[in-house]
Amino acid sequence: MKTIARILGFICLFFLVKGVAAQTLRTETGTPWTGARGVTLSVQELMDLQAQSAETNGPRIPREHEIELDRRNNPNSPLTDRWPVGAQERDGAPGGGNQTYATQTIGTSFLAANSSVSAFVPPDCNGDVGPTQILTVANGRVRVYSKAGVLGGLNVTTDVFFNSVRNSSSVSDPHVRYDRLTQRWFVVAINVASTNNRVLIAVSSGPTITNTSSFTFFYFQFNLVSPAGDAGKFLDYPTLGVDASALYIGGVRFNPNVFDGCPVFVVRKSSVLGAGPIVATAFRTAGGTSTGIYVPQGVHNDDPAATEGYFIGTDAGVYGAINVIRIGTPGGTPTLTALPAITIPLNSAPQLQVHQGAAANRRLDALDDRLFAAHIMQNKLTGASSLWTCHTSRANSSGVSSGTQNRNVTRWYQLTNLTTTPALAQSGTLYDNAATNPRGFWNGSIAMTGQGHAVLGCTSAGAAARADVAVAGRYSSDASGTLQTFNLATNSSTTYVAQATDGQRWGDYSQTVVDPNDNMTAWTFQEYCDAANSWGLRVVQLKAPAPPPTASLNALPTIGNLASVTVNVIANSTPNNTAFFDPGADAGGPGWANHITATATGGIAVNGATFISPTQVNLDLNTTGVSAGTYTITIINPDGQTTTIPITISSTLPIELISFSARATENFCELDWVTASETNNDYFTIERSVTGEEFEAVAKVKGAGTTTTLENYEYRDMQPHEGLSYYRLRQTDYDGTSTVSDIIPVDLKRSKFELTGISPDWNRQLVHVYFSDKNDQTLDYVIVDQLGKTVLNGRIQSNRGSNALRIDASSLAKGMYYFNIGTGEKVLSGKFYY
């Protein structure tokens, strides 16, 4: 029944998408408003002000605005825990994961703030990462740390931090973003004046926060920004996204304590990079009380070429829908376009969260289904950009929002086609499928790295589990809508009963980000119970997979003494998603601090390292004057993780062998090899062995003598041994001296239909596919990209035994592809990076 429901959901979603595409878009042109100039204070002045201020004792609980929405279910929403629903889905997988690999490794982890330094409930935990530092903000405390977790020179209360612009009212709901493009920190909050309150903005003087650096503070009174309105009302829950042109601040409006819709504000970025004055534009009717965008999240985007901005949120009228607002000309006179709603798998409002050690009437507040931090990220391998966000929902033991919904889950989304008609590319759910006493997952956030991997962080608790930080990752090669099994990043041993109420206030924010140095390390900022009746803000680093291990790297050829020689380091396998990576170019941006590099022992100089693909790096080496011997090359990914490979230097190398390979067919073995240079090379001898130890000469092939151009050689062994055999090349000089190549195995005993290998050949713009067949038959093959688009296809005649297929790949862009070959009844599948 579950499968039938999902199929029906798919059919409904198809027709809904067809329908909304024809809807008329609502567009509104804003009126920029100019406010006051900024106030600049050094960090030392802020710390001096902190020293003069009295700390507040005891919990401070800002007034809580209740929101009651009368929602219906979107009848077109599919009942599923993930989208799209594919053949690889396994119903009931714990945590919504496919459990193929371990989730990303936890690196640095430290406590950034807690109840003892804040005195606020809830904390509204938030943070971001810069080139060398981490800035954390919570209600009651702003702190800067090194990436190792060492407290830096800024450690003040939020009231002290925003003292110059808060108009004597206390400060709440802080939110921080590091902007890679301007290398500034942006911090947003509100003051809590009973009505007509202010939105507060702080902008750093640069990427590094020291006692001599500074922040410039701005504000706007939310009812005065053009078009003026909303007098006597209160703006709550500010969100923040930053892109090349603007700051995007969404909010929730109350009149003065009754929910009154959701306005958005666009702040011209150039106006707050100096002394000001601030320029902002209000769109007061972005979201209503019963329809339209609900709790609009400003979308963060570090693409220097971005010309449009976005807000994203759920819908005030229905479950199972996401709303996207597009902002045109954000750096000038902004326009707002409310795009057609996007149908998502059905979701529900979360429930109060039980947690170990607390009575049934002391549960934690899980808020509602509002979306948390939203990011637009570019996959550097495919060039495709997409928007990632997530929220809390309620579901049954299969992660579906239907039937007996008795647990909180975190649902995540990836949206594509942002500049045209945004569409749901995939979604998934982090959940516990236990029949009784399940864990809940709530207040989650997700971000994708430049490698296409993603990391989700959230709070997790249950009747038998205390409030801890949970993390779960996914890899770019994972099945759509799936996560790896979650890990706990903390190990709480205490109970949180800070308030004598059912629905104790928990944090309102959650943030997961990608390191601006390497575009591959993720950091998440989450809340947990760090001590009895104390909340803690935890900073957790999630490390990317390392480069391919030494055992997976193809052997390098022996090389001579040359001022510049290129060696290709190629991985024949990528266990546990290991890969090379480089963030690449950054046209129009400041560039990336870290790139792939290499070092070598023995006096070998590395002239340069060039990223080719996740399985190949080309190194330009200078081996002049290096003595004959074997040395070690260390390749370093941008995040500092390494792999090594040995290289042999010969001062009088007769040939420079680039490649040597063998392919088996049913009747013969085809060998080919390529040399980059030859010196006094008389001939090659092909040698064969059945043991790998004792070799026999099979044939001689004339060499090219002395040359510095590429030479290609081929030979067919028409009388190969049955089963597994071994081949090597012996090169002989005119003077009779010889050298021997590495040994390669060949299996001539293939009798079943199976894929034995896919090997990109970037130099010749080919993809080599190796497979065996038990029949002589006609086969169709197809290559598709990550979006499911067919990029190459063809038909071939296979032979019984081993087969080798060469596909012209000159039209392929860099990225990951999927390969299928078969008859329709039986299909072989694989993937490769080109």
C-alpha positions in Angstrom: 0.0 0.0 0.0 2.9 2.3 0.8 4.3 1.9 -2.7 0.9 2.5 -4.3 0.5 5.7 -2.3 3.9 6.9 -3.5 3.1 6.2 -7.1 -0.1 8.1 -6.8 1.8 10.9 -5.2 4.2 11.0 -8.1 1.3 11.2 -10.6 -0.3 14.1 -8.6 3.0 15.9 -8.3 3.5 15.7 -12.1 0.2 17.3 -12.8 0.6 19.9 -10.1 3.9 21.0 -11.7 2.2 21.2 -15.1 -0.4 23.3 -13.5 1.6 25.8 -11.5 3.9 26.5 -14.4 1.1 28.4 -16.1 0.2 30.5 -13.0 0.7 34.3 -13.2 3.6 35.5 -11.2 3.1 38.3 -8.7 5.7 41.0 -9.1 6.1 44.1 -7.0 8.6 47.0 -7.3 10.1 48.3 -4.1 11.0 51.8 -2.9 14.5 52.1 -1.5 14.7 54.0 1.8 17.7 55.7 3.3 18.3 55.6 7.0 21.1 56.7 9.4 24.8 56.4 9.0 26.6 53.7 10.9 28.5 53.8 14.2 31.9 52.3 14.2 33.5 50.8 17.3 36.7 48.8 17.7 36.7 45.4 19.3 38.8 46.9 22.1 36.1 49.5 22.7 33.5 46.8 22.8 35.5 44.8 25.3 36.0 48.0 27.5 32.3 48.6 27.4 31.8 45.0 28.5 34.1 45.4 31.4 32.0 48.4 32.6 28.7 46.5 32.2 27.0 44.4 34.9 26.2 40.8 33.9 22.6 39.7 34.2 22.0 36.8 36.6 19.3 34.2 36.2 17.4 33.2 33.1 16.1 36.0 30.9 13.2 34.8 28.8 12.1 37.2 26.1 8.4 37.3 25.4 7.3 34.4 23.2 4.9 35.1 20.4 2.5 32.3 19.7 1.5 31.5 16.1 -1.7 29.6 15.4 -2.2 28.6 11.8 -5.2 26.9 10.3 -3.6 24.7 7.7 -4.8 22.0 5.4 -2.8 19.2 3.7 -1.8 19.8 0.1 -3.7 17.0 -1.7 -0.9 16.8 -4.3 1.8 16.1 -1.8 3.2 12.5 -2.1 3.2 10.4 1.1 6.9 9.5 1.2 10.0 10.1 3.3 12.1 11.0 0.3 11.9 12.4 -3.2 12.2 11.2 -5.9 11.0 7.7 -5.0 13.4 5.4 -6.8 14.2 1.8 -7.2 17.1 2.1 -4.7 14.9 3.1 -1.9 14.7 0.7 1.1 11.5 1.2 3.2 12.2 1.7 6.8 15.9 2.3 6.7 16.9 3.7 10.1 17.4 7.4 10.0 16.5 7.6 6.4 20.0 6.4 5.5 21.4 3.9 3.0 24.1 3.0 5.4 26.7 2.2 2.7 29.5 4.3 4.2 30.2 6.1 7.4 29.0 9.7 7.7 31.6 12.4 7.4 34.3 12.3 10.2 33.9 14.6 13.1 37.0 16.8 13.6 37.2 19.8 15.8 34.4 20.1 18.3 34.0 22.5 21.2 31.5 24.3 23.5 31.2 27.9 22.4 28.6 29.2 24.9 26.1 28.0 27.4 23.6 29.1 30.0 26.3 30.3 32.5 27.6 32.9 30.1 24.3 33.9 28.5 21.5 33.8 31.0 19.0 33.7 28.1 16.4 31.1 27.4 16.2 30.2 24.5 19.7 30.7 23.2 18.9 30.9 19.5 22.3 29.3 18.6 24.1 30.5 15.5 27.6 30.7 14.1 29.7 30.8 10.9 33.3 30.2 9.8 35.8 32.6 8.3 39.3 32.1 7.0 40.9 31.6 10.4 38.1 32.2 12.9 34.7 31.2 14.0 32.1 33.7 15.2 29.3 32.4 17.4 26.3 34.3 18.5 23.5 33.4 20.9 21.0 35.3 22.9 23.2 37.0 25.5 26.7 36.4 24.0 28.9 37.1 21.0 32.3 35.3 20.9 35.1 34.7 18.4 37.2 31.6 18.4 40.1 30.2 16.4 39.2 27.2 14.3 40.9 25.0 17.0 38.4 26.3 19.6 40.6 28.9 21.4 38.6 31.9 22.6 39.7 35.1 20.9 39.5 38.8 21.6 35.8 39.4 21.3 33.6 38.1 24.1 30.7 40.4 24.9 27.0 40.2 25.6 24.6 40.9 22.7 23.4 44.0 24.5 26.9 45.4 24.8 27.7 44.4 21.2 24.7 46.3 19.8 24.6 49.0 22.5 25.1 51.8 20.0 22.0 51.0 18.0 19.6 49.1 20.3 17.9 52.2 21.7 18.1 51.0 25.3 16.0 47.9 24.6 17.4 44.4 25.0 18.7 42.4 22.0 17.4 39.0 20.8 17.5 36.6 17.9 21.0 37.1 16.6 22.1 35.6 13.3 25.5 35.7 11.7 26.9 35.1 8.2 30.5 35.3 6.9 30.5 36.8 3.4 33.3 35.2 1.4 33.0 37.8 -1.4 33.7 40.9 0.8 35.5 39.0 3.5 33.2 40.6 6.2 31.1 39.3 9.0 27.5 40.3 9.1 25.5 40.0 12.3 21.7 40.7 12.5 19.4 40.8 15.5 16.3 42.7 16.8 15.7 44.8 19.8 12.7 43.9 21.8 10.9 47.2 22.2 7.2 46.3 22.7 6.3 47.8 19.3 8.0 49.4 16.3 11.2 47.6 17.1 14.5 47.8 15.3 16.4 45.4 13.1 20.1 45.7 14.1 23.0 45.0 11.7 26.8 44.8 12.5 29.4 44.6 9.8 33.1 43.8 10.5 36.0 45.7 9.1 37.6 42.6 7.7 37.9 38.8 7.9 39.9 38.7 11.1 38.6 39.9 14.4 41.2 41.3 16.8 41.2 44.1 19.3 42.3 46.6 16.6 39.6 45.6 14.1 36.1 47.1 14.3 32.4 46.7 13.6 30.1 49.3 12.1 26.6 49.2 13.5 23.4 50.1 11.6 19.7 49.8 12.2 16.3 50.3 10.7 13.0 50.7 12.5 11.0 48.1 10.7 7.8 50.1 10.4 9.6 53.2 8.8 11.3 51.5 5.9 9.5 52.4 2.6 6.7 51.8 2.1 6.1 52.9 5.7 3.5 50.9 7.6 2.9 48.4 10.4 3.0 51.1 13.1 2.3 49.6 16.6 3.4 46.1 15.5 6.4 44.0 16.4 8.9 42.2 14.1 10.2 38.9 15.3 12.5 36.1 14.2 14.9 37.9 11.7 16.6 35.6 9.2 19.7 36.4 7.2 21.2 35.6 3.8 24.0 37.5 2.1 24.9 37.5 -1.6 26.9 39.7 -4.0 24.4 42.6 -3.9 22.3 42.6 -0.7 21.4 41.3 2.7 18.1 39.4 2.8 16.2 39.7 6.1 12.9 37.9 6.6 10.7 38.2 9.6 7.5 37.4 11.3 5.1 40.3 12.2 2.8 40.5 15.2 0.0 43.0 15.9 1.2 43.4 18.6 1.0 39.8 19.9 -1.2 38.2 17.2 0.4 36.8 14.1 0.1 39.3 11.3 2.0 37.9 8.3 5.6 37.8 7.1 7.4 40.8 5.6 10.9 40.8 4.0 13.6 43.4 3.8 16.4 43.9 1.2 19.4 45.9 2.4 21.7 47.2 -0.2 25.0 45.6 0.6 27.2 48.5 -0.7 25.4 50.9 1.7 26.7 49.1 4.8 30.3 48.3 3.7 31.4 51.7 4.8 30.0 54.4 7.0 26.6 54.4 5.3 23.9 55.6 5.3 22.0 52.3 5.2 19.6 51.8 2.3 16.8 49.2 2.7 13.6 48.2 0.9 10.5 46.6 2.6 8.0 44.2 1.0 5.4 44.1 3.7 2.9 41.8 2.0 5.3 39.0 1.1 3.5 36.5 3.2 0.0 36.7 4.7 -1.7 35.0 7.7 -3.4 32.3 5.7 -1.4 32.0 2.4 2.0 32.7 1.0 5.5 32.4 2.4 5.7 31.6 6.1 8.9 32.6 8.1 10.9 33.7 5.0 14.5 32.6 5.2 16.9 34.9 3.5 19.0 32.7 1.2 22.8 32.9 1.5 24.8 32.7 -1.8 28.6 33.2 -2.3 28.4 33.1 -6.1 30.2 36.4 -7.3 28.1 36.3 -10.5 24.7 36.2 -8.8 22.4 38.9 -9.9 19.2 37.8 -8.1 18.4 37.1 -4.5 15.9 34.8 -2.8 13.7 34.1 0.2 12.3 30.6 0.9 9.7 29.4 3.3 6.9 27.0 3.9 3.3 28.0 3.3 1.0 29.7 5.8 -2.1 27.9 4.4 -1.0 24.3 3.6 1.4 21.6 4.6 3.3 20.1 1.7 4.4 23.3 -0.1 7.4 25.5 -0.3 7.4 29.1 -1.4 10.2 30.9 -3.2 10.5 34.7 -3.6 12.9 36.0 -6.2 14.4 39.5 -5.7 15.5 41.3 -8.9 18.1 44.1 -9.0 18.8 43.7 -5.3 21.6 46.2 -5.4 19.5 48.9 -6.9 15.7 49.2 -6.9 14.6 45.7 -5.8 11.7 43.9 -7.3 9.9 41.0 -5.7 8.4 38.1 -7.6 6.4 35.5 -5.7 7.0 32.2 -7.7 4.5 29.4 -7.9 4.4 27.1 -4.8 6.5 24.0 -5.0 4.9 20.7 -3.9 7.0 18.7 -1.5 6.4 15.4 0.3 3.6 16.0 2.9 4.9 17.3 6.2 3.2 18.1 9.5 3.7 20.4 12.5 6.2 18.9 15.0 5.2 17.8 18.5 6.7 18.7 21.8 9.9 16.6 22.2 10.3 14.2 25.1 13.8 13.8 26.5 15.4 11.5 29.0 15.2 12.4 32.7 12.4 15.0 32.2 8.8 14.5 33.2 6.2 14.1 30.6 5.1 17.7 31.3 8.6 19.1 30.8 9.0 18.4 27.1 11.1 20.7 24.8 9.6 23.1 22.3 10.2 22.0 18.6 8.7 25.2 17.1 6.8 24.5 13.9 7.6 23.6 10.3 9.5 26.8 9.5 12.6 26.4 7.3 16.0 26.9 8.8 19.1 28.3 7.3 19.1 28.3 3.5 22.1 28.2 1.2 22.7 28.3 -2.6 25.8 26.2 -3.3 27.6 25.3 -6.5 28.9 21.8 -7.2 32.4 22.6 -8.4 32.6 19.3 -10.3 29.4 19.7 -12.3 29.0 23.5 -12.2 25.4 23.2 -11.1 24.0 25.4 -8.4 21.2 24.4 -6.0 19.4 25.6 -2.9 19.6 23.5 0.3 17.4 23.9 3.4 15.5 21.8 6.0 13.0 21.9 8.8 11.2 19.9 11.5 8.2 17.7 10.8 6.3 15.0 12.5 6.1 11.5 11.0 5.4 7.8 11.6 7.9 5.0 12.0 8.6 5.1 8.2 9.4 8.8 8.2 6.1 9.6 6.4 3.7 12.3 7.6 0.6 10.2 7.7 -1.0 7.6 10.0 0.3 7.5 13.5 2.7 10.4 13.6 4.5 10.0 16.9 8.1 11.3 16.3 9.9 14.5 15.2 12.0 14.2 12.1 14.2 16.5 10.1 13.2 16.9 6.5 15.8 18.3 4.0 15.4 19.7 0.4 17.5 20.5 -2.6 16.0 22.9 -5.2 17.3 23.5 -8.7 16.4 25.7 -11.7 16.4 28.8 -9.4 16.7 31.4 -12.2 13.8 29.9 -14.2 11.1 27.8 -12.5 12.5 26.4 -9.2 11.9 22.7 -8.8 12.4 20.1 -6.1 15.4 17.9 -7.1 15.4 15.7 -4.1 14.4 15.6 -0.4 15.0 13.2 2.4 14.2 12.6 6.1 16.4 12.0 9.1 14.2 9.8 11.4 14.3 6.9 13.8 12.2 3.9 12.7 12.0 2.3 16.2 8.5 1.1 17.0 8.7 2.5 20.6 10.6 5.3 22.3 12.0 6.7 19.1 14.5 9.5 18.9 13.3 12.8 17.7 15.4 15.0 15.3 14.6 18.7 15.2 16.0 22.2 14.6 18.2 21.0 11.7 20.2 22.7 9.0 22.0 21.4 6.0 24.7 22.6 3.5 26.3 21.2 0.4 30.1 21.4 -0.2 31.8 22.1 -3.5 32.3 18.4 -3.9 28.5 17.8 -4.0 28.5 16.2 -0.6 26.2 17.5 2.1 26.1 17.6 5.9 23.1 17.9 8.2 23.2 18.9 11.9 20.4 19.0 14.4 19.3 18.3 18.0 18.2 14.8 18.9 16.5 13.4 22.0 14.0 10.8 23.1 12.5 9.1 26.1 15.7 7.1 26.5 18.1 9.8 25.0 19.1 13.1 26.4 19.3 16.3 24.3 22.4 15.9 22.1 23.8 17.1 18.7 23.3 14.7 15.8 25.0 14.8 12.5 24.3 12.9 9.3 26.0 13.2 5.9 25.3 12.3 2.3 27.7 11.9 -0.6 27.2 13.1 -4.1 27.0 9.4 -5.3 24.3 8.4 -2.8 20.8 7.5 -4.0 18.5 10.5 -4.1 16.8 11.4 -0.9 19.1 9.3 1.3 21.5 10.1 4.2 24.2 8.0 5.9 23.4 6.8 9.4 23.6 9.6 11.9 26.3 10.0 14.6 26.1 11.8 17.9 28.6 14.7 18.2 28.0 15.1 21.9 27.3 12.7 24.8 25.0 14.5 27.3 24.6 12.9 30.7 22.3 15.5 32.2 18.7 16.6 32.1 17.4 19.9 30.9 14.6 21.2 33.1 15.4 24.9 33.1 11.7 26.0 32.9 8.7 24.8 34.9 6.6 24.4 31.8 5.7 21.8 29.2 7.3 23.0 26.0 10.4 24.4 27.5 11.8 26.9 25.0 14.7 25.6 22.9 16.7 27.4 20.2 15.0 29.1 17.3 18.0 28.9 14.9 20.3 26.2 13.4 23.2 26.7 11.0 25.5 24.5 8.9 28.1 26.1 6.7 31.0 25.3 4.4 34.5 26.5 5.1 35.4 29.5 2.9 39.1 28.4 2.6 38.6 25.0 1.0 34.9 24.6 0.0 35.0 21.0 1.3 34.9 21.1 5.1 31.5 21.6 6.8 30.8 23.1 10.2 27.6 22.9 12.1 26.3 25.0 15.1 23.8 23.2 17.2 22.2 23.2 20.7 22.4 20.4 23.3 22.2 19.9 27.1 25.8 20.4 28.2 25.2 20.3 32.0 22.2 20.0 34.4 19.5 22.5 33.2 22.0 24.2 30.9 21.9 24.6 27.1 25.2 24.6 25.2 26.1 25.9 21.7 28.4 23.2 20.1 30.6 23.9 17.2 31.3 20.7 15.2 33.6 20.3 12.2 32.7 17.6 9.6 35.7 16.6 7.5 35.5 15.7 3.8 36.6 12.2 2.6 40.4 12.1 2.3 42.3 11.8 -1.1 42.4 8.2 -2.5 44.7 6.0 -0.4 48.1 4.9 -1.7 46.8 1.4 -2.4 44.3 2.8 -4.9 46.8 4.9 -6.9 48.2 3.5 -10.1 52.0 3.2 -10.1 54.0 6.1 -11.5 56.5 5.5 -14.4 60.2 5.8 -13.7 61.5 9.2 -14.8 64.9 10.7 -15.4 66.5 14.0 -14.6 64.2 16.7 -16.2 63.5 20.3 -15.3 59.8 19.8 -16.1 58.1 16.4 -16.4 54.3 15.8 -16.0 53.2 12.7 -14.1 49.6 11.7 -13.9 48.5 10.4 -10.5 45.4 8.3 -11.2 43.2 6.4 -8.7 41.7 3.2 -10.0 39.3 3.1 -7.1 37.9 5.5 -4.5 37.0 3.6 -1.4 34.7 5.3 1.1 34.2 8.2 -1.3 37.8 9.3 -1.2 38.7 11.8 -3.9 40.9 14.6 -5.0 39.4 18.1 -5.0 40.1 21.7 -5.8 37.7 24.6 -5.5 38.8 25.9 -8.9 38.5 29.4 -10.3 36.4 32.1 -8.7 35.7 34.6 -11.6 34.7 37.9 -10.1 35.4 36.7 -6.5 38.3 36.9 -4.1 39.6 33.4 -5.0 40.0 30.5 -2.6 42.7 30.4 -0.1 43.5 26.7 -0.3 44.1 24.6 -3.4 45.4 21.1 -4.1 49.1 21.0 -3.7 52.0 18.4 -3.5 55.4 18.0 -1.9 58.2 15.5 -2.6 61.2 14.1 -0.8 64.8 13.7 -2.1 65.1 17.2 -3.6 62.3 16.7 -6.1 60.7 20.1 -6.7 57.0 20.3 -7.4 56.5 23.0 -10.1 52.7 22.7 -9.8 49.7 20.5 -9.2 46.7 20.5 -11.5 43.3 19.0 -10.5 41.9 17.0 -13.4 39.1 15.1 -11.7 38.3 13.4 -8.4 40.5 10.5 -9.5 43.3 12.3 -11.2 45.9 15.0 -10.4 48.7 16.0 -12.8 52.0 17.0 -11.2 54.7 19.0 -12.9 58.0 17.9 -11.3 61.6 19.1 -11.5 64.0 16.2 -10.9 67.2 17.9 -12.1 70.1 16.7 -10.1 68.1 14.1 -8.1 70.0 10.9 -7.5 68.6 7.6 -8.7 66.3 6.0 -6.2 62.7 5.9 -4.9 61.1 8.9 -3.3 57.7 9.9 -1.9 55.2 12.4 -3.3 52.6 13.7 -0.9 49.4 15.1 -2.4 47.5 17.5 -0.2 43.8 18.3 -0.6 42.7 21.9 0.1 41.5 20.8 3.6 45.0 19.5 4.5 44.3 15.7 4.2 46.9 13.8 2.3 47.9 10.7 0.4 51.3 9.5 -0.8 52.7 7.7 -3.8 56.3 6.5 -4.5 58.2 7.6 -7.5 61.4 6.2 -8.9 64.1 8.4 -10.5 66.7 7.0 -12.9 69.5 9.4 -14.0 69.9 7.5 -17.3 66.3 6.6 -18.1 66.1 5.1 -21.6 62.4 5.6 -22.0 59.6 7.6 -20.3 56.7 5.2 -20.1 53.4 7.0 -19.7 51.0 4.0 -19.8 51.0 0.2 -20.2 47.7 -1.7 -20.4 46.2 -5.0 -21.5 42.7 -6.0 -22.5 41.5 -9.5 -22.9 39.0 -10.8 -25.4 37.8 -14.4 -25.9 40.6 -15.2 -28.4 43.5 -12.9 -27.8 45.0 -10.3 -25.5 45.6 -6.7 -26.8 48.4 -4.7 -25.2 49.2 -1.1 -25.8 51.7 1.3 -24.3 52.7 5.0 -24.7 56.1 6.6 -24.3 56.7 10.4 -23.8 60.4 10.2 -24.7 63.0 7.5 -25.7 66.8 7.5 -25.7 68.7 4.9 -27.7 65.7 2.5 -27.5 66.3 -0.5 -29.7 63.2 -2.6 -29.0 60.6 -3.8 -26.6 60.0 -7.4 -25.6 56.5 -8.5 -24.5 56.9 -11.1 -21.7 54.2 -13.3 -20.3 53.8 -15.4 -17.2 51.2 -17.7 -15.5 52.7 -17.2 -12.0 53.8 -13.6 -12.1 57.4 -14.7 -11.3 58.8 -16.7 -14.3 58.3 -14.9 -17.6 58.6 -16.0 -21.2 59.3 -13.8 -24.3 56.2 -13.5 -26.5 57.3 -11.0 -29.2 59.6 -8.1 -30.0 58.4 -4.6 -31.1 60.9 -2.2 -32.7 61.5 1.0 -30.6 61.8 4.6 -31.9 65.4 5.0 -31.0 65.7 8.6 -29.7 62.7 10.9 -29.6 60.9 13.4 -27.5 57.5 13.0 -29.0 54.7 10.7 -27.9 54.9 7.2 -29.3 52.0 4.7 -29.3 52.5 1.0 -29.5 50.2 -2.0 -29.8 50.5 -5.8 -29.9 48.0 -8.7 -30.0 49.0 -11.9 -28.3 47.0 -14.4 -30.3 47.9 -17.4 -28.2 47.3 -16.2 -24.6 47.1 -18.5 -21.6 43.7 -19.5 -20.3 42.7 -17.9 -17.0 44.8 -15.4 -15.2 48.1 -14.4 -16.7 50.6 -11.6 -16.3 52.4 -9.3 -18.8 55.3 -6.9 -18.6 57.5 -4.9 -21.0 61.3 -5.3 -21.3 63.0 -2.4 -23.0 66.4 -2.9 -24.5 69.0 -0.3 -25.5 71.3 -0.4 -28.5 74.1 -1.4 -26.1 72.0 -4.4 -24.8 71.1 -3.0 -21.4 67.4 -3.4 -20.5 64.8 -2.2 -18.0 61.5 -3.8 -17.0 58.0 -2.3 -16.6 55.5 -3.0 -13.9 53.5 -6.2 -14.1 49.8 -6.1 -15.1 47.4 -9.0 -14.7 44.9 -10.2 -17.4 42.0 -12.6 -16.9 41.0 -14.4 -20.1 38.4 -16.5 -18.4 35.3 -14.4 -18.3 32.0 -16.3 -18.9 29.3 -14.2 -17.4 27.7 -10.8 -18.1 29.4 -8.3 -15.8 31.0 -4.9 -15.9 34.7 -5.2 -15.0 35.8 -1.6 -15.3 35.3 2.0 -16.5 38.4 4.0 -17.1 38.4 7.6 -18.3 41.3 8.5 -20.7 41.5 12.3 -20.4 44.5 12.6 -22.7 42.8 11.0 -25.6 39.2 12.1 -24.6 37.9 8.6 -24.4 36.1 6.5 -21.9 37.2 2.8 -21.8 34.6 0.3 -20.7 35.5 -3.3 -20.0 32.9 -6.0 -19.6 32.4 -9.7 -20.1 29.5 -11.5 -21.8 28.4 -15.0 -22.0 26.8 -14.6 -25.4 27.4 -12.9 -28.8 24.7 -10.2 -28.8 23.7 -6.7 -29.6 23.9 -4.3 -26.6 22.7 -0.7 -26.1 24.7 1.7 -23.9 23.8 5.1 -22.5 25.7 7.7 -20.4 23.7 10.2 -18.3 24.7 13.1 -16.1 23.8 13.7 -12.5 20.6 15.4 -13.5 19.5 12.3 -15.4 20.0 13.8 -18.8 21.3 11.5 -21.6 24.6 12.8 -22.9 25.9 9.8 -25.0 24.4 6.6 -26.3 25.0 3.9 -28.9 24.7 0.3 -29.9 27.5 -2.3 -30.1 28.0 -6.0 -30.9 29.6 -7.9 -28.0 31.4 -11.2 -28.1 31.4 -14.0 -25.7 34.2 -13.5 -23.2 36.0 -10.2 -22.5 35.0 -7.0 -24.3 36.5 -3.6 -24.5 34.5 -0.5 -25.5 36.0 2.8 -26.4 33.6 5.8 -26.3 34.4 9.2 -27.7 34.1 11.5 -24.7 35.2 14.8 -26.3 31.8 16.3 -25.7 31.7 15.6 -22.0 32.2 18.3 -19.4 34.0 17.6 -16.2 31.8 15.8 -13.7 30.3 12.5 -12.5 28.4 10.3 -15.0 26.4 7.1 -14.9 26.9 4.3 -17.4 24.4 1.6 -18.4 24.7 -1.2 -20.9 22.4 -4.1 -21.7 19.6 -5.6 -23.7 16.6 -4.4 -21.7 16.3 -7.7 -19.9 19.7 -7.3 -18.1 21.5 -4.0 -17.6 24.9 -3.4 -16.2 25.4 -0.1 -14.4 28.4 1.9 -13.1 29.6 5.4 -12.6 32.8 7.4 -13.5 34.3 10.8 -13.1 35.5 12.5 -16.3 
